[in-house]
Amino acid sequence: MIALTPLFFLGQQIREEDRNQEASNIVSVNNIKNLMEKAFAGIKDYTANIEWVNGDAHYRGRIRYKKANKILIEFEEPKDQIIVSNGNLLSIYIPALKVVVQQSLAESTESNLLTSQSEFGLRKLFDEYSFSFFDTSSLQPFRNTNAYHLKLTQKRPKVGFKTMDLWVSENGLILQSNGVSQNGIRVSLTFSNIKTNTEIPDYIFDFEIPADAQIIRNLLVPFSGE
């Protein structure tokens, strides 16, 4: 019995280490939120392929984003349609109608056109929504990778999505955001082939209006989210 005593305590120690390891592997919602904050804080710019579903309308294209509030989306579907913001002015070019819709952006706010894909927009999500896991806290298969699936619920009723769900990568980037509008329209944004901090030049966000396009100004609701 005496000879077995060290083995007994060694076994106890191993089991205790296993329990500590299991505890350290438990992922909380706050772990994921911190991961997202860290990821977005380190992003100066990014490029990605984008799929945008708005009810029955489907869009595909390429997005380029640069802090702060510079966005360029060039669509393959609808062909040649463009959404661009230089930080002060948002322009939407619809070549089929030969129309450019322009909206001034407040200097103190950042467009939440793509709320979930900017550091400012991420803070708004944290402020306005309660976060929980959609079903499990474990990583789950998402397309060709693994991701966490989060559920977001509005803290206070207001304009916007009452509920959302996000797929978040292991390094804190949002791969997909989904929501249902107040009138029941399902909206989904999916990002793939994401590349960060590629030193995107500022000049690509300066949009030159085609000579044959009609300009419609300040038709949109302000994008500050107020």
PASEBA-1860 file (N, C-alpha, C; in nm, 3 decimals):
! residues 226
1> MIALTPLF> 0.083/-0.120/0.000/0.000/0.000/0.000/0.086/0.125/0.000 ~ 0.195/0.117/0.080/0.282/0.235/0.087/0.344/0.264/-0.049 ~ 0.384/0.157/-0.119/0.447/0.175/-0.250/0.349/0.233/-0.351 ~ 0.220/0.207/-0.334/0.120/0.255/-0.428/0.078/0.399/-0.403 ~ 0.110/0.452/-0.286/0.064/0.587/-0.250/0.110/0.694/-0.348 ~ 0.238/0.699/-0.390/0.279/0.799/-0.488/0.202/0.787/-0.619 ~ 0.172/0.663/-0.660/0.096/0.646/-0.784/-0.045/0.700/-0.770 ~ -0.102/0.682/-0.649/-0.237/0.733/-0.625/-0.240/0.885/-0.640
9> FLGQQIRE> -0.142/0.953/-0.576/-0.138/1.099/-0.584/-0.104/1.147/-0.725 ~ -0.021/1.070/-0.796/0.010/1.104/-0.934/-0.115/1.097/-1.020 ~ -0.197/0.992/-0.998/-0.322/0.980/-1.071/-0.415/1.095/-1.042 ~ -0.422/1.135/-0.914/-0.506/1.249/-0.876/-0.459/1.375/-0.947 ~ -0.327/1.392/-0.952/-0.270/1.511/-1.015/-0.303/1.515/-1.164 ~ -0.291/1.400/-1.230/-0.320/1.393/-1.374/-0.467/1.427/-1.401 ~ -0.556/1.372/-1.317/-0.699/1.400/-1.336/-0.729/1.548/-1.314 ~ -0.660/1.608/-1.214/-0.679/1.751/-1.187/-0.630/1.835/-1.305
17> EDRNQEAS> -0.516/1.796/-1.363/-0.464/1.869/-1.479/-0.559/1.856/-1.598 ~ -0.619/1.736/-1.614/-0.715/1.717/-1.723/-0.836/1.807/-1.705 ~ -0.884/1.819/-1.579/-1.000/1.905/-1.554/-0.966/2.051/-1.580 ~ -0.845/2.092/-1.541/-0.803/2.231/-1.567/-0.792/2.258/-1.716 ~ -0.742/2.157/-1.789/-0.729/2.174/-1.934/-0.866/2.185/-1.998 ~ -0.961/2.102/-1.952/-1.096/2.108/-2.006/-1.159/2.244/-1.978 ~ -1.136/2.297/-1.857/-1.191/2.428/-1.821/-1.134/2.537/-1.909 ~ -1.002/2.526/-1.939/-0.938/2.630/-2.020/-0.986/2.625/-2.165
25> NIVSVNNI> -1.041/2.510/-2.206/-1.090/2.497/-2.344/-1.233/2.546/-2.361 ~ -1.301/2.575/-2.251/-1.438/2.624/-2.260/-1.438/2.764/-2.317 ~ -1.518/2.786/-2.420/-1.524/2.915/-2.488/-1.653/2.986/-2.446 ~ -1.643/3.111/-2.405/-1.759/3.189/-2.368/-1.790/3.291/-2.478 ~ -1.909/3.350/-2.471/-1.945/3.454/-2.567/-1.849/3.572/-2.556 ~ -1.810/3.607/-2.433/-1.716/3.718/-2.415/-1.581/3.688/-2.478 ~ -1.538/3.561/-2.477/-1.414/3.523/-2.546/-1.423/3.558/-2.694 ~ -1.537/3.526/-2.755/-1.555/3.552/-2.899/-1.562/3.702/-2.925
33> KNLMEKAF> -1.633/3.777/-2.840/-1.643/3.922/-2.858/-1.505/3.987/-2.846 ~ -1.424/3.941/-2.750/-1.288/3.994/-2.736/-1.204/3.960/-2.859 ~ -1.224/3.840/-2.911/-1.153/3.797/-3.032/-1.189/3.888/-3.149 ~ -1.317/3.921/-3.163/-1.364/4.008/-3.270/-1.307/4.149/-3.254 ~ -1.310/4.201/-3.132/-1.257/4.336/-3.107/-1.109/4.344/-3.144 ~ -1.034/4.243/-3.103/-0.890/4.241/-3.133/-0.865/4.234/-3.283 ~ -0.945/4.152/-3.353/-0.927/4.137/-3.497/-0.954/4.269/-3.570 ~ -1.066/4.334/-3.537/-1.102/4.456/-3.607/-1.013/4.574/-3.570
41> AGIKDYTA> -0.962/4.575/-3.446/-0.870/4.682/-3.405/-0.742/4.678/-3.487 ~ -0.703/4.558/-3.531/-0.579/4.544/-3.607/-0.595/4.558/-3.757 ~ -0.718/4.582/-3.803/-0.742/4.592/-3.948/-0.741/4.738/-3.992 ~ -0.650/4.770/-4.082/-0.648/4.902/-4.144/-0.729/4.901/-4.273 ~ -0.726/4.789/-4.343/-0.805/4.775/-4.465/-0.825/4.626/-4.493 ~ -0.922/4.596/-4.578/-0.941/4.457/-4.620/-1.007/4.451/-4.756 ~ -0.988/4.339/-4.823/-1.060/4.308/-4.947/-1.126/4.172/-4.928 ~ -1.238/4.150/-4.996/-1.308/4.023/-4.985/-1.406/4.008/-5.099
49> NIEWVNGD> -1.439/3.883/-5.130/-1.553/3.857/-5.217/-1.679/3.869/-5.132 ~ -1.785/3.920/-5.190/-1.907/3.942/-5.114/-2.027/3.883/-5.188 ~ -2.114/3.820/-5.112/-2.245/3.776/-5.162/-2.350/3.845/-5.075 ~ -2.443/3.912/-5.138/-2.542/3.992/-5.068/-2.680/3.945/-5.113 ~ -2.757/3.893/-5.020/-2.893/3.848/-5.048/-2.990/3.939/-4.975 ~ -3.085/3.995/-5.048/-3.185/4.083/-4.989/-3.322/4.038/-5.041 ~ -3.385/3.947/-4.967/-3.509/3.888/-5.016/-3.482/3.803/-5.139 ~ -3.547/3.837/-5.251/-3.528/3.763/-5.375/-3.412/3.818/-5.458
57> AHYRGRIR> -3.353/3.929/-5.415/-3.243/3.991/-5.490/-3.109/3.934/-5.444 ~ -3.025/3.895/-5.541/-2.894/3.839/-5.511/-2.787/3.923/-5.580 ~ -2.682/3.959/-5.503/-2.573/4.039/-5.556/-2.440/3.967/-5.528 ~ -2.347/3.981/-5.619/-2.213/3.927/-5.603/-2.111/4.029/-5.648 ~ -1.999/4.036/-5.577/-1.897/4.130/-5.619/-1.774/4.125/-5.530 ~ -1.701/4.233/-5.531/-1.576/4.245/-5.456/-1.581/4.372/-5.374 ~ -1.551/4.360/-5.243/-1.551/4.476/-5.155/-1.409/4.511/-5.116 ~ -1.383/4.642/-5.110/-1.259/4.692/-5.052/-1.297/4.796/-4.947
65> YKKANKIL> -1.237/4.785/-4.830/-1.271/4.873/-4.718/-1.142/4.928/-4.658 ~ -1.147/5.056/-4.617/-1.031/5.116/-4.551/-1.080/5.210/-4.443 ~ -1.017/5.203/-4.328/-1.051/5.297/-4.221/-1.019/5.438/-4.266 ~ -1.099/5.539/-4.229/-1.231/5.517/-4.170/-1.337/5.551/-4.274 ~ -1.432/5.460/-4.289/-1.551/5.488/-4.368/-1.528/5.492/-4.518 ~ -1.424/5.427/-4.568/-1.403/5.420/-4.712/-1.443/5.279/-4.759 ~ -1.535/5.275/-4.852/-1.589/5.148/-4.902/-1.600/5.153/-5.053 ~ -1.562/5.046/-5.117/-1.585/5.030/-5.262/-1.634/4.888/-5.286
73> IEFEEPKD> -1.756/4.877/-5.339/-1.809/4.748/-5.379/-1.836/4.752/-5.529 ~ -1.768/4.667/-5.602/-1.787/4.656/-5.747/-1.858/4.524/-5.774 ~ -1.977/4.532/-5.829/-2.062/4.414/-5.845/-2.042/4.346/-5.980 ~ -2.041/4.213/-5.975/-2.051/4.134/-6.098/-2.197/4.112/-6.132 ~ -2.279/4.099/-6.027/-2.424/4.089/-6.040/-2.485/4.182/-5.935 ~ -2.561/4.285/-5.975/-2.586/4.331/-6.113/-2.457/4.388/-6.174 ~ -2.439/4.360/-6.300/-2.315/4.394/-6.369/-2.286/4.544/-6.364 ~ -2.164/4.577/-6.323/-2.109/4.713/-6.322/-2.173/4.806/-6.220
81> QIIVSNGN> -2.264/4.757/-6.136/-2.318/4.844/-6.032/-2.209/4.867/-5.927 ~ -2.207/4.989/-5.870/-2.100/5.026/-5.778/-2.159/5.095/-5.655 ~ -2.106/5.063/-5.537/-2.131/5.138/-5.415/-1.994/5.186/-5.367 ~ -1.981/5.318/-5.344/-1.851/5.371/-5.306/-1.869/5.486/-5.206 ~ -1.784/5.487/-5.106/-1.779/5.597/-5.010/-1.635/5.641/-4.993 ~ -1.611/5.773/-5.001/-1.476/5.826/-4.980/-1.458/5.875/-4.837 ~ -1.556/5.847/-4.753/-1.550/5.891/-4.614/-1.643/6.006/-4.584 ~ -1.676/6.082/-4.686/-1.766/6.196/-4.670/-1.892/6.183/-4.753
89> LLSIYIPA> -1.882/6.114/-4.865/-1.993/6.104/-4.959/-2.011/5.959/-5.004 ~ -2.133/5.911/-4.993/-2.167/5.777/-5.040/-2.235/5.787/-5.175 ~ -2.189/5.710/-5.273/-2.247/5.709/-5.407/-2.285/5.568/-5.446 ~ -2.403/5.555/-5.506/-2.448/5.426/-5.560/-2.476/5.446/-5.708 ~ -2.400/5.376/-5.792/-2.415/5.389/-5.937/-2.493/5.270/-5.989 ~ -2.608/5.300/-6.056/-2.693/5.198/-6.116/-2.690/5.218/-6.267 ~ -2.600/5.149/-6.338/-2.582/5.175/-6.481/-2.706/5.144/-6.563 ~ -2.787/5.045/-6.522/-2.906/5.011/-6.600/-3.004/5.127/-6.606
97> LKVVVQQS> -3.003/5.209/-6.503/-3.093/5.327/-6.498/-3.019/5.456/-6.531 ~ -2.887/5.447/-6.547/-2.802/5.565/-6.568/-2.826/5.668/-6.457 ~ -2.819/5.619/-6.334/-2.847/5.702/-6.217/-2.735/5.684/-6.115 ~ -2.696/5.796/-6.052/-2.606/5.793/-5.937/-2.680/5.854/-5.819 ~ -2.701/5.774/-5.714/-2.763/5.824/-5.592/-2.652/5.859/-5.494 ~ -2.655/5.983/-5.443/-2.549/6.027/-5.352/-2.608/6.070/-5.218 ~ -2.533/6.040/-5.112/-2.576/6.073/-4.976/-2.457/6.125/-4.897 ~ -2.471/6.243/-4.837/-2.366/6.296/-4.751/-2.361/6.216/-4.622
105> LAESTESN> -2.240/6.196/-4.572/-2.221/6.124/-4.447/-2.169/6.220/-4.341 ~ -2.225/6.214/-4.222/-2.180/6.301/-4.113/-2.035/6.268/-4.081 ~ -1.954/6.372/-4.057/-1.812/6.350/-4.032/-1.788/6.272/-3.902 ~ -1.883/6.286/-3.806/-1.862/6.223/-3.677/-1.911/6.080/-3.671 ~ -1.969/6.030/-3.781/-2.023/5.895/-3.781/-1.961/5.815/-3.894 ~ -1.980/5.688/-3.888/-1.930/5.599/-3.992/-2.047/5.526/-4.053 ~ -2.050/5.514/-4.184/-2.161/5.446/-4.250/-2.178/5.306/-4.197 ~ -2.303/5.269/-4.165/-2.327/5.131/-4.123/-2.394/5.052/-4.233
113> LLTSQSEF> -2.367/5.093/-4.358/-2.416/5.017/-4.472/-2.375/4.872/-4.458 ~ -2.254/4.852/-4.410/-2.205/4.716/-4.382/-2.164/4.711/-4.236 ~ -2.264/4.728/-4.148/-2.239/4.746/-4.006/-2.142/4.645/-3.949 ~ -2.160/4.520/-3.984/-2.082/4.415/-3.918/-1.938/4.409/-3.966 ~ -1.902/4.487/-4.065/-1.768/4.474/-4.123/-1.680/4.595/-4.100 ~ -1.703/4.670/-3.993/-1.613/4.779/-3.957/-1.601/4.784/-3.805 ~ -1.494/4.848/-3.755/-1.473/4.856/-3.611/-1.584/4.937/-3.546 ~ -1.625/5.046/-3.611/-1.735/5.129/-3.561/-1.864/5.049/-3.556
121> GLRKLFDE> -1.893/4.978/-3.665/-2.014/4.898/-3.671/-2.014/4.787/-3.567 ~ -1.897/4.730/-3.540/-1.888/4.625/-3.440/-1.925/4.679/-3.302 ~ -1.878/4.800/-3.270/-1.913/4.862/-3.142/-2.064/4.883/-3.132 ~ -2.127/4.922/-3.243/-2.272/4.941/-3.242/-2.344/4.809/-3.216 ~ -2.294/4.702/-3.276/-2.354/4.570/-3.251/-2.343/4.534/-3.103 ~ -2.226/4.559/-3.043/-2.207/4.528/-2.902/-2.300/4.612/-2.814 ~ -2.320/4.738/-2.852/-2.405/4.828/-2.774/-2.553/4.792/-2.786 ~ -2.596/4.752/-2.905/-2.739/4.739/-2.934/-2.793/4.597/-2.923
129> YSFSFFDT> -2.704/4.496/-2.917/-2.750/4.358/-2.918/-2.691/4.278/-2.802 ~ -2.770/4.184/-2.754/-2.721/4.083/-2.661/-2.670/3.964/-2.742 ~ -2.554/3.910/-2.705/-2.491/3.800/-2.778/-2.509/3.669/-2.702 ~ -2.532/3.564/-2.776/-2.533/3.429/-2.720/-2.490/3.333/-2.831 ~ -2.460/3.209/-2.795/-2.430/3.110/-2.898/-2.560/3.063/-2.962 ~ -2.556/3.043/-3.093/-2.676/3.004/-3.165/-2.724/2.867/-3.122 ~ -2.631/2.774/-3.108/-2.669/2.639/-3.064/-2.561/2.577/-2.974 ~ -2.435/2.589/-3.016/-2.326/2.532/-2.938/-2.209/2.630/-2.936
137> SSLQPFRN> -2.125/2.618/-2.832/-2.008/2.706/-2.821/-1.888/2.654/-2.898 ~ -1.901/2.537/-2.955/-1.790/2.477/-3.029/-1.781/2.532/-3.172 ~ -1.663/2.521/-3.228/-1.646/2.553/-3.370/-1.729/2.456/-3.453 ~ -1.789/2.508/-3.561/-1.872/2.425/-3.648/-1.827/2.444/-3.793 ~ -1.850/2.344/-3.877/-1.815/2.360/-4.019/-1.896/2.473/-4.082 ~ -1.826/2.560/-4.152/-1.890/2.668/-4.226/-1.819/2.681/-4.360 ~ -1.890/2.641/-4.466/-1.830/2.639/-4.600/-1.700/2.559/-4.594 ~ -1.587/2.621/-4.625/-1.462/2.544/-4.631/-1.374/2.565/-4.507
145> TNAYHLKL> -1.436/2.610/-4.397/-1.358/2.636/-4.277/-1.442/2.603/-4.155 ~ -1.394/2.645/-4.037/-1.471/2.630/-3.914/-1.498/2.767/-3.854 ~ -1.612/2.781/-3.786/-1.648/2.911/-3.733/-1.742/2.896/-3.614 ~ -1.749/3.002/-3.534/-1.845/3.008/-3.424/-1.976/3.069/-3.476 ~ -2.088/3.018/-3.427/-2.220/3.066/-3.471/-2.285/3.140/-3.354 ~ -2.306/3.270/-3.370/-2.359/3.355/-3.264/-2.499/3.405/-3.297 ~ -2.580/3.421/-3.193/-2.714/3.478/-3.208/-2.717/3.614/-3.140 ~ -2.775/3.714/-3.208/-2.783/3.849/-3.156/-2.930/3.889/-3.142
153> TQKRPKVG> -2.964/3.948/-3.028/-3.101/3.993/-3.002/-3.098/4.138/-2.957 ~ -3.182/4.221/-3.018/-3.186/4.363/-2.982/-3.214/4.382/-2.834 ~ -3.134/4.470/-2.769/-3.157/4.501/-2.628/-3.282/4.587/-2.611 ~ -3.303/4.680/-2.704/-3.419/4.769/-2.700/-3.479/4.775/-2.840 ~ -3.611/4.767/-2.853/-3.674/4.774/-2.986/-3.642/4.907/-3.055 ~ -3.594/4.899/-3.180/-3.566/5.018/-3.259/-3.555/4.976/-3.404 ~ -3.526/5.072/-3.490/-3.510/5.041/-3.632/-3.393/4.946/-3.650 ~ -3.410/4.850/-3.739/-3.304/4.754/-3.765/-3.354/4.612/-3.745
161> FKTMDLWV> -3.261/4.519/-3.743/-3.297/4.379/-3.726/-3.327/4.349/-3.579 ~ -3.439/4.284/-3.553/-3.470/4.243/-3.416/-3.374/4.134/-3.370 ~ -3.344/4.042/-3.460/-3.247/3.937/-3.431/-3.152/3.922/-3.549 ~ -3.032/3.876/-3.521/-2.933/3.847/-3.623/-2.859/3.721/-3.583 ~ -2.787/3.663/-3.678/-2.689/3.560/-3.642/-2.563/3.583/-3.724 ~ -2.451/3.555/-3.661/-2.320/3.577/-3.722/-2.239/3.448/-3.721 ~ -2.164/3.427/-3.828/-2.061/3.323/-3.831/-1.927/3.393/-3.819 ~ -1.851/3.359/-3.715/-1.725/3.427/-3.683/-1.610/3.328/-3.692
169> SENGLILQ> -1.507/3.365/-3.765/-1.393/3.274/-3.785/-1.311/3.259/-3.658 ~ -1.218/3.164/-3.659/-1.132/3.139/-3.544/-1.045/3.259/-3.509 ~ -1.019/3.346/-3.608/-0.937/3.465/-3.581/-1.021/3.591/-3.564 ~ -1.154/3.576/-3.545/-1.238/3.690/-3.509/-1.302/3.767/-3.622 ~ -1.285/3.721/-3.745/-1.345/3.791/-3.858/-1.486/3.738/-3.885 ~ -1.576/3.826/-3.921/-1.713/3.787/-3.950/-1.721/3.735/-4.093 ~ -1.761/3.610/-4.107/-1.771/3.547/-4.238/-1.910/3.561/-4.298 ~ -2.011/3.570/-4.212/-2.147/3.588/-4.262/-2.232/3.653/-4.153
177> SNGVSQNG> -2.318/3.747/-4.194/-2.418/3.804/-4.104/-2.554/3.789/-4.168 ~ -2.653/3.749/-4.086/-2.789/3.726/-4.135/-2.888/3.798/-4.046 ~ -2.995/3.847/-4.106/-3.099/3.911/-4.028/-3.230/3.912/-4.105 ~ -3.338/3.942/-4.034/-3.469/3.955/-4.096/-3.518/4.096/-4.068 ~ -3.552/4.171/-4.174/-3.594/4.310/-4.158/-3.729/4.319/-4.089 ~ -3.768/4.442/-4.053/-3.895/4.464/-3.983/-4.014/4.415/-4.065 ~ -4.001/4.420/-4.198/-4.111/4.374/-4.283/-4.092/4.230/-4.332 ~ -4.003/4.156/-4.263/-3.991/4.013/-4.288/-3.899/3.973/-4.401
185> IRVSLTFS> -3.820/4.066/-4.455/-3.728/4.033/-4.564/-3.596/3.981/-4.507 ~ -3.553/3.866/-4.555/-3.427/3.808/-4.507/-3.309/3.871/-4.581 ~ -3.212/3.915/-4.504/-3.092/3.979/-4.557/-2.970/3.901/-4.510 ~ -2.877/3.876/-4.603/-2.758/3.799/-4.570/-2.637/3.858/-4.641 ~ -2.526/3.870/-4.567/-2.399/3.914/-4.624/-2.294/3.807/-4.595 ~ -2.230/3.757/-4.699/-2.128/3.654/-4.684/-1.996/3.704/-4.741 ~ -1.888/3.687/-4.665/-1.755/3.732/-4.708/-1.662/3.613/-4.720 ~ -1.585/3.610/-4.826/-1.490/3.502/-4.848/-1.362/3.556/-4.909
193> NIKTNTEI> -1.256/3.475/-4.906/-1.126/3.516/-4.959/-1.085/3.651/-4.900 ~ -1.096/3.663/-4.767/-1.066/3.789/-4.699/-0.915/3.808/-4.687 ~ -0.870/3.928/-4.726/-0.729/3.964/-4.711/-0.722/4.098/-4.639 ~ -0.641/4.106/-4.534/-0.635/4.227/-4.453/-0.501/4.299/-4.468 ~ -0.506/4.432/-4.446/-0.387/4.517/-4.442/-0.299/4.501/-4.565 ~ -0.361/4.525/-4.680/-0.290/4.515/-4.808/-0.251/4.652/-4.863 ~ -0.264/4.757/-4.779/-0.226/4.894/-4.817/-0.303/4.942/-4.939 ~ -0.435/4.940/-4.928/-0.522/4.988/-5.035/-0.505/5.139/-5.050
201> PDYIFDFE> -0.482/5.190/-5.171/-0.464/5.334/-5.190/-0.597/5.410/-5.178 ~ -0.590/5.535/-5.132/-0.710/5.617/-5.112/-0.781/5.651/-5.242 ~ -0.707/5.665/-5.350/-0.767/5.718/-5.472/-0.876/5.628/-5.531 ~ -0.876/5.500/-5.497/-0.978/5.412/-5.556/-1.118/5.442/-5.503 ~ -1.125/5.519/-5.393/-1.255/5.552/-5.335/-1.312/5.684/-5.390 ~ -1.240/5.747/-5.482/-1.288/5.868/-5.547/-1.363/5.828/-5.674 ~ -1.495/5.848/-5.672/-1.580/5.801/-5.781/-1.602/5.913/-5.883 ~ -1.574/5.882/-6.009/-1.598/5.976/-6.118/-1.733/5.946/-6.181
209> IPADAQII> -1.825/6.041/-6.173/-1.962/6.021/-6.221/-1.963/6.015/-6.374 ~ -2.020/5.911/-6.433/-2.030/5.904/-6.579/-2.106/6.024/-6.636 ~ -2.064/6.068/-6.752/-2.122/6.189/-6.811/-2.270/6.176/-6.841 ~ -2.317/6.053/-6.869/-2.458/6.035/-6.907/-2.547/5.998/-6.789 ~ -2.493/6.005/-6.666/-2.571/5.963/-6.549/-2.643/6.080/-6.484 ~ -2.765/6.057/-6.442/-2.841/6.154/-6.365/-2.805/6.139/-6.218 ~ -2.791/6.253/-6.149/-2.753/6.251/-6.007/-2.876/6.279/-5.921 ~ -2.899/6.192/-5.823/-3.005/6.211/-5.726/-2.939/6.222/-5.589
217> RNLLVPFS> -2.958/6.336/-5.521/-2.886/6.360/-5.397/-2.974/6.346/-5.274 ~ -2.912/6.292/-5.167/-2.973/6.283/-5.035/-3.111/6.219/-5.037 ~ -3.124/6.115/-5.121/-3.250/6.040/-5.126/-3.255/5.935/-5.017 ~ -3.137/5.893/-4.971/-3.130/5.782/-4.876/-3.148/5.830/-4.733 ~ -3.192/5.740/-4.647/-3.193/5.767/-4.504/-3.049/5.774/-4.458 ~ -3.011/5.871/-4.369/-2.872/5.880/-4.322/-2.824/5.746/-4.271 ~ -2.697/5.716/-4.300/-2.641/5.586/-4.269/-2.576/5.582/-4.131 ~ -2.598/5.687/-4.052/-2.537/5.686/-3.918/-2.608/5.591/-3.826
225> GE> -2.727/5.543/-3.865/-2.799/5.449/-3.782/-2.887/5.516/-3.679 ~ -2.892/5.650/-3.677/-2.976/5.722/-3.581/-3.117/5.729/-3.631
END
